[in-house]
Amino acid sequence: MVSIYRRGRRLYLQYPIAPGSGKRIQRSTGLEDTPANRKMLKSRVIPALEAQIASGELLRQAEEKRRPRDFGHYADRYLEAKEHLKTYWEINRQVKRIREYFDGDVTEITRGDVRDYAAHLLHTLTPKTARKYLNVLMGILEAARDYEAISVNPATGIALPTHHEDERDPFSAAEVDLILSETDGWFRNYMAVAFYTGARPGEILALRVEDIDLKKRTIRIEKSVKNGKMTTPKTRYSIRTVPIFDALMPYLRGQLMHSSTWLFENADGNHYTGSRTPRHHWNKMMERLRLPYRDMYSTRHTFITHMLMGGQLSILEIAQIVGHKNATQIMQSYARFIADQHLRISRNLDPFACNPADTKERASI
């Protein structure tokens, strides 16, 4: 399996990298061609080398040397696996920021390095957002583990502080009235759609004229615009049909008079590529009306809150309008706004009556 040959005055070894391999390696021993050196090679070096060849150890070592150790190589492999996702742009942005911190040999990244990175993130990010970055980092390192560049993923099981969501304050009915009365044009109509449907900004900007049915009084939501791309809404439950309330009708009629393909169009007749333009109008409006600042998502929060407080629809019906999977998420996020609603029910209710009429009959006895 291993043979000795001479080149000049030096002894060389020739051998396959693995049993049955056609590829043969030639390596200098650095020894002069003497009987003593040949004897030593045959008795000590060659048997050990043949054992490595037979066990596959030599092949493993060769593959280890060929295997890339650059962190960026595995970051690229991770991104390739995410190209089909509609959140790819966000993942790509996160990977770029991670690569600014981790650079070089992926095999040298320790668990302590990952903990230091987590602490670095928490200086400027919430625990929830920091967790997203750590999950991406863990995915990159998992790709390195899949390719056997590392044997253990050092990002696994890194603890972060508990995340507490900041509570958004909804707009009051008076503030909604102020906003709609003190804005004009397409932006006033946009605000009305936002307040009276609870739709997300990207969903509103993706609405086509054909999605509005004034006869059936419905709006079909099945697309969303984000970062210039038309995609599906946030989840499959977000594809939905929502009712057009009476208060929204005049705003929709007014907007449809100026729309051709998209409900809200830019000067070129195309849909807006993102919320930058509406946000610009939003910020100017908030400053002009001297309202406590909220982000644009607060229109959705305001809709849900007032619908809950009004008590005219069930929580499940509200969840269906805003595109939630079920009522659980609304209960978790908005329970404080309906904490006392159970005290508003009629006191003549009998929970053990067969039907509501039984309650009235028992009350008359």
Long-range contacts (C-beta under 8 A, 24 or more apart in sequence): 1-50, 1-53, 2-46, 2-49, 2-50, 2-53, 4-38, 4-41, 4-42, 4-46, 6-33, 9-33, 11-37, 11-38, 11-41, 13-41, 13-45, 13-46, 13-49, 15-49, 15-50, 15-53, 16-53, 17-53, 17-58, 17-59, 17-62, 18-53, 18-56, 18-58, 18-59, 19-53, 19-54, 21-59, 63-148, 64-148, 67-147, 67-148, 67-149, 68-147, 68-149, 69-105, 69-106, 69-107, 69-149, 70-104, 70-105, 70-106, 71-99, 71-102, 71-103, 71-104, 71-105, 71-106, 71-109, 71-140, 71-144, 72-99, 72-103, 73-106, 74-106, 74-140, 74-141, 74-143, 74-144, 74-147, 74-149, 75-99, 75-140, 77-143, 77-147, 78-136, 78-139, 78-140, 78-143, 81-143, 86-226, 86-229, 86-231, 86-232, 89-226, 89-227, 89-229, 91-136, 94-132, 94-133, 94-136, 95-136, 95-140, 97-133, 98-133, 98-136, 98-137, 98-140, 102-137, 106-141, 106-144, 106-149, 106-150, 107-149, 107-150, 109-141, 109-150, 109-154, 110-154, 111-154, 111-155, 111-158, 113-154, 114-154, 114-155, 114-158, 115-158, 118-158, 118-160, 122-160, 122-161, 126-163, 127-160, 127-161, 127-162, 127-163, 128-163, 128-165, 130-160, 131-160, 131-163, 134-158, 134-160, 165-333, 167-336, 168-294, 168-295, 168-297, 168-298, 168-301, 169-292, 169-294, 169-298, 170-298, 170-301, 170-302, 170-305, 170-306, 170-337, 171-195, 171-291, 171-294, 171-298, 171-299, 171-302, 173-306, 175-291, 176-302, 178-289, 178-291, 179-285, 179-289, 179-291, 182-285, 182-288, 182-289, 183-281, 183-285, 186-255, 186-258, 186-264, 187-278, 187-281, 187-285, 188-251, 189-251, 189-252, 189-254, 189-255, 189-264, 190-264, 190-278, 191-299, 192-247, 192-248, 192-251, 192-252, 193-219, 193-248, 193-251, 193-252, 193-255, 193-263, 194-296, 194-299, 194-300, 194-303, 195-299, 195-302, 195-303, 196-244, 196-245, 196-247, 196-248, 196-251, 196-303, 197-242, 197-248, 197-303, 197-321, 198-242, 198-299, 198-300, 198-303, 198-304, 198-307, 198-321, 198-322, 199-242, 199-300, 199-322, 200-224, 200-233, 200-234, 200-238, 200-297, 200-300, 200-323, 201-275, 201-278, 201-296, 201-297, 202-226, 202-233, 202-274, 202-275, 203-233, 203-238, 204-263, 204-264, 205-264, 205-271, 205-272, 205-274, 205-275, 205-278, 206-230, 206-271, 207-262, 207-263, 207-264, 208-261, 208-262, 208-263, 209-256, 209-259, 209-260, 209-261, 209-262, 209-263, 211-263, 212-244, 212-252, 212-256, 212-263, 214-244, 214-249, 214-252, 214-253, 214-256, 217-243, 217-244, 217-249, 218-242, 218-243, 218-244, 219-243, 219-244, 221-323, 225-271, 225-272, 225-273, 225-274, 226-274, 227-273, 227-274, 228-273, 228-274, 230-271, 233-323, 234-323, 235-323, 235-325, 237-323, 237-324, 237-325, 238-323, 239-323, 240-320, 240-321, 240-323, 242-321, 243-321, 304-330, 304-334, 305-334, 305-337, 308-334, 308-337, 308-338, 309-337, 309-338, 309-341, 311-341, 311-344
